[in-house]
Amino acid sequence: METTVKLRKKSFTVVEQAIHQVRGFRNLYQELDDKVRLSGQSSCTFQSYGRKLAQLSLHFGKLPQHIGEMSGRQFFSRHFLKSAKTFRAQKLTHERNF
């Protein structure tokens, strides 16, 4: 008798979460992929944009086009300020080690 083992993911990426939780995100993500490929941008650009759109969509529970401009600005200003501080701290630590 053969036993089949099914592996389950322990966690989902932010994009996978948005696809499952936010109606219409899968289509938005596919449109983004098409636009990035047609414009000749790298896959890293697509992945980065996709993650940010997923974070925004999950935070508000809806697609970005249904979020008010001010709410979107506040979300990104808070997110990017936190990211910039982390980046600067990592850079300083790296420079001190060399």
C-alpha positions, 0 to 999 in steps of 0.5 A, a space after each residue: 500500500 502506497 502512502 501519499 504525503 501532502 505537504 501544506 504551506 505553513 504560511 502564505 506570502 503577502 501576495 497569496 494572502 491578498 489573492 485569497 482575501 481581497 476580491 479582484 486582487 488576482 486580476 489586478 496582480 495579473 494586469 500589473 504583471 502584463 504592464 511590467 513585462 510590456 514596459 520591459 521592467 525587471 521581475 524584481 520590479 514586478 515583485 516589489 510593486 506586487 507586494 506593496 499593492 498586496 500590503 495596501 489591499 490587505 490593510 484596507 480590505 479592498 483594491 487600491 482603486 477603491 481606497 481614498 487618496 489620503 488613506 493611501 498616502 498615509 499608508 505609504 508615508 508610514 510604511 516608507 518612513 519605517 522602511 527608510 529608518 530600517 535601511 539607514 540603521 542597517 547601512 550604519 551597522 554595515 559601515 561600522 563593521 568595515 
